[in-house]
Amino acid sequence: MPTKNTTSNLHDAKKNKNDEFYTQLADIENELRHYKEHFQGKTVYCNCDDPRISNFFHYFSYNFQHLGLKKLITTCYKNQQRDLFSQHDCEQAIMLEYDGFREGDRIPNADDIGITHLQGDGDFRSEECIELLKQADIVVTNPPFSLFREYVAQLVEYDKKFLIIGHQNAITYKEIFPLIKDNRLWLGFGFRGGAAHFMSNYEDYATATDRKEGMIRVSGVVWFTNLEHKKRNEELILYKQYTPKDYPTYDNYNAIEVGKTAEIPMDYDGVMGVPITFLDKYNPDQFEVLGATESEGKGFAKGIWLVESGISQAVVKDKRVYKRIFIRNKNPEKV
Ligand SMILES: C[S@@+](CC[C@H](N)C(=O)[O-])C[C@H]1O[C@@H](n2cnc3c(N)ncnc32)[C@H](O)[C@@H]1O
């Protein structure tokens, strides 16, 4: 039986292995095509990316002129080897700065452009990476899942625009949810079917039909951003009418339960609890995000919770339901 320490080492190894998922070019292209207008004259920084293997680097170097970029900076973490799966075996990392120069029509690769060495290990929190961050207008990458809270906090601290991949579970992190509520962070266009395949040497447990050689399928992955995009301005078409029978009030929250985003009643002007996947359809002109269930963080429910119930997870007719976000329709129909 493993000792406590071995168990926690195994846990750390697994956790860090989850950080070594590499993004496919097609997924980057699919998302980035919705944001072209934001990139003109901008410096882009990919700060969790080895330019020799990262598809974020490939995407931006290839589309440098098309997007009208000013500069592209990429840095990686603890890695010198040209190996897709970072071993983190080097205390000095590499970086690359590209200003768009190319001979003829040929798009240069990372080696042609010239890789330089960082003084340190390339940790996004290190002083030299923060200096590079200060130069950047927009940060675009898939950061390590295990450091997601710190990663976003740093972007917010330095007031950067960003487009990054994360897991939808992060929506209700106490460091992330207040940003969503205040409209300082929202979801991007997203992955088809709410799942993505990443290049990985981690064993995949996906079903046979969804299994792809050398890849892992991760469900619930989303793009987080503070860049405006068209989908965020689209109105969700509502067709259901409120009835107390179809939309019962929670036993422990002053709100009605709406189990499916598509079934938000068009004529209800009070507080509604919806699944977190609602955020994929969230248009701030149509709805207001008021809070989330108290089980997600103390004080998240902002007075909607009936404290005396003592139960923080939302309950409907004695049945507990999954994570809920509380919203209000800004312009309910009068029927
Ligand atoms: C989920 S992977 C994605 C890699 C790449 N951005 C991509 O999308 O293909 C996260 C990357 O962050 C790197 N990383 C881990 N800790 C880091 C840190 N403290 N600072 C910067 N990068 C880190 C990992 O080595 C890994 O390559």
The ligand as an ORCA input file, in Angstrom:
! r2SCAN-3c Opt
* xyz 0 1
  C      -2.288     22.260    -21.124
  S      -0.603     22.393    -21.664
  C      -0.809     23.293    -23.152
  C       0.435     23.529    -23.924
  C       0.259     24.508    -25.081
  N      -0.113     25.810    -24.574
  C      -0.800     23.994    -26.026
  O      -1.905     24.483    -25.952
  O      -0.508     23.090    -26.825
  C       0.010     23.561    -20.490
  C       1.481     23.911    -20.646
  O       1.860     24.788    -19.597
  C       3.166     24.439    -19.174
  N       3.352     24.912    -17.789
  C       3.208     24.211    -16.640
  N       3.475     24.996    -15.590
  C       3.783     26.227    -16.075
  C       4.177     27.448    -15.499
  N       4.274     27.571    -14.169
  N       4.450     28.498    -16.303
  C       4.328     28.383    -17.653
  N       3.958     27.253    -18.261
  C       3.699     26.176    -17.493
  C       3.233     22.943    -19.323
  O       4.554     22.518    -19.480
  C       2.401     22.707    -20.579
  O       3.218     22.695    -21.705
*
